[in-house]
Each structure stands twice: as C-alpha cells, then as structure tokens.
Amino acid sequence: MGGVSALIDGEIVELTNQMDAEYEIFGNSVLVKLFNRSFIVYSNGKKYQT
C-alpha cells in the first residue's frame, strides 16, 4: 500500500500508487506531483494527467 488516495463523496479514489509522490490540496482539488515531473489533478470528479 502507499501512494495518494482521496475520500470523495464517501468513496476512496486512488490518485496514484507511487509512494514518493507529493501532493497539495486546494479547496476541492488535489494536485499530485510525480517523480518524473508530471502532475495529476483531481477536480470536480475528474482526473487530469500531464
């Protein structure tokens, strides 16, 4: 186990399983910074990746 998960509308959503990922919370959005300098944003029920 590990990585970044979020509790959204009563459900646990796994954003990434990378154990060394950094994350920041901005209101209702989560920004995940990955080791390879890419990002994941979870906002308004949608997951966006670069």
MDAnalysis code that builds the backbone (N, CA, C; Angstrom):
import MDAnalysis as mda
import numpy as np

u = mda.Universe.empty(150, n_residues=50, atom_resindex=np.repeat(np.arange(50), 3), trajectory=True)
u.add_TopologyAttr("name", ["N", "CA", "C"] * 50)
u.add_TopologyAttr("resid", np.arange(1, 51))
u.add_TopologyAttr("resname", ["MET", "GLY", "GLY", "VAL", "SER", "ALA", "LEU", "ILE", "ASP", "GLY", "GLU", "ILE", "VAL", "GLU", "LEU", "THR", "ASN", "GLN", "MET", "ASP", "ALA", "GLU", "TYR", "GLU", "ILE", "PHE", "GLY", "ASN", "SER", "VAL", "LEU", "VAL", "LYS", "LEU", "PHE", "ASN", "ARG", "SER", "PHE", "ILE", "VAL", "TYR", "SER", "ASN", "GLY", "LYS", "LYS", "TYR", "GLN", "THR"])
u.atoms.positions = np.array([
    [0.837, -1.172, 0.000],
    [0.000, 0.000, 0.000],
    [0.887, 1.242, 0.000],
    [0.312, 2.318, -0.421],
    [1.032, 3.574, -0.465],
    [0.463, 4.440, -1.559],
    [1.067, 5.550, -1.768],
    [0.598, 6.460, -2.799],
    [-0.305, 7.526, -2.240],
    [-1.147, 8.071, -3.106],
    [-2.044, 9.157, -2.717],
    [-3.471, 8.752, -3.042],
    [-4.328, 8.775, -2.031],
    [-5.749, 8.488, -2.186],
    [-6.531, 9.657, -1.611],
    [-7.772, 9.800, -2.060],
    [-8.625, 10.882, -1.562],
    [-10.017, 10.329, -1.265],
    [-10.648, 10.845, -0.237],
    [-12.023, 10.495, 0.086],
    [-12.927, 11.499, -0.608],
    [-13.670, 11.031, -1.611],
    [-14.504, 11.909, -2.433],
    [-15.915, 11.360, -2.462],
    [-16.866, 12.151, -1.985],
    [-18.272, 11.750, -1.913],
    [-18.441, 10.388, -1.247],
    [-17.682, 10.148, -0.186],
    [-17.804, 8.901, 0.565],
    [-17.070, 7.721, -0.030],
    [-16.349, 7.908, -1.115],
    [-15.588, 6.829, -1.749],
    [-14.111, 7.165, -1.747],
    [-13.271, 6.147, -1.585],
    [-11.831, 6.352, -1.656],
    [-11.398, 6.211, -3.108],
    [-10.763, 7.252, -3.632],
    [-10.273, 7.273, -5.013],
    [-8.752, 7.273, -4.963],
    [-8.131, 6.284, -5.598],
    [-6.672, 6.228, -5.645],
    [-6.188, 7.101, -6.797],
    [-5.410, 8.126, -6.462],
    [-4.895, 9.031, -7.486],
    [-3.597, 8.497, -8.080],
    [-2.742, 7.917, -7.252],
    [-1.517, 7.282, -7.722],
    [-1.061, 6.275, -6.676],
    [-0.341, 5.260, -7.121],
    [0.195, 4.289, -6.169],
    [1.695, 4.504, -5.940],
    [2.242, 5.588, -6.449],
    [3.655, 5.911, -6.231],
    [3.837, 6.408, -4.805],
    [4.721, 5.728, -4.076],
    [4.880, 6.022, -2.654],
    [5.570, 7.357, -2.385],
    [6.369, 7.859, -3.314],
    [7.115, 9.087, -3.063],
    [6.480, 10.317, -3.699],
    [5.211, 10.242, -4.056],
    [4.526, 11.370, -4.688],
    [4.187, 12.441, -3.646],
    [4.400, 13.689, -4.006],
    [3.993, 14.814, -3.163],
    [2.601, 15.253, -3.598],
    [1.858, 15.819, -2.675],
    [0.527, 16.305, -3.043],
    [0.207, 17.591, -2.301],
    [-0.707, 18.351, -2.882],
    [-1.201, 19.581, -2.270],
    [-2.712, 19.618, -2.460],
    [-3.393, 20.173, -1.489],
    [-4.848, 20.286, -1.551],
    [-5.208, 21.755, -1.711],
    [-6.039, 22.031, -2.707],
    [-6.506, 23.388, -2.985],
    [-8.031, 23.367, -2.982],
    [-8.630, 23.629, -1.832],
    [-10.091, 23.590, -1.743],
    [-10.608, 22.203, -2.048],
    [-11.316, 22.057, -3.163],
    [-11.875, 20.765, -3.569],
    [-11.032, 20.058, -4.615],
    [-9.820, 20.509, -4.826],
    [-8.937, 19.916, -5.830],
    [-7.675, 19.379, -5.172],
    [-7.113, 18.326, -5.773],
    [-5.864, 17.735, -5.290],
    [-4.858, 17.766, -6.436],
    [-3.656, 18.273, -6.158],
    [-2.553, 18.291, -7.117],
    [-1.514, 17.295, -6.637],
    [-1.163, 16.330, -7.490],
    [-0.160, 15.324, -7.154],
    [1.054, 15.552, -8.041],
    [2.231, 15.714, -7.417],
    [3.480, 15.894, -8.148],
    [4.210, 14.555, -8.172],
    [4.459, 14.034, -9.361],
    [5.108, 12.739, -9.506],
    [6.611, 12.883, -9.671],
    [7.344, 11.797, -9.475],
    [8.806, 11.841, -9.501],
    [9.369, 12.254, -10.857],
    [8.660, 11.991, -11.934],
    [9.157, 12.304, -13.278],
    [8.716, 13.691, -13.763],
    [8.371, 14.549, -12.814],
    [7.963, 15.937, -13.077],
    [6.640, 16.063, -13.814],
    [5.821, 15.028, -13.782],
    [4.477, 15.144, -14.329],
    [3.509, 15.362, -13.165],
    [2.268, 15.689, -13.485],
    [1.289, 16.044, -12.473],
    [-0.019, 15.316, -12.713],
    [-0.755, 15.122, -11.636],
    [-2.132, 14.637, -11.692],
    [-2.966, 15.652, -10.919],
    [-4.088, 16.053, -11.493],
    [-5.025, 16.941, -10.807],
    [-6.363, 16.229, -10.746],
    [-6.934, 16.167, -9.557],
    [-8.278, 15.622, -9.397],
    [-9.170, 16.768, -8.960],
    [-10.134, 17.105, -9.805],
    [-11.017, 18.230, -9.525],
    [-12.388, 17.991, -10.137],
    [-13.414, 18.309, -9.398],
    [-14.801, 18.184, -9.878],
    [-15.100, 16.793, -10.406],
    [-14.585, 15.776, -9.730],
    [-14.888, 14.394, -10.109],
    [-14.122, 13.879, -11.306],
    [-13.144, 14.631, -11.795],
    [-12.380, 14.212, -12.965],
    [-10.884, 14.203, -12.644],
    [-10.174, 13.292, -13.283],
    [-8.740, 13.148, -13.092],
    [-8.033, 13.596, -14.369],
    [-7.110, 14.530, -14.226],
    [-6.358, 15.072, -15.355],
    [-4.876, 14.749, -15.144],
    [-4.190, 14.306, -16.212],
    [-2.782, 13.981, -16.120],
    [-2.000, 14.692, -17.201],
    [-0.731, 15.062, -16.859],
    [0.160, 15.632, -17.871],
    [1.235, 14.657, -18.206],
])
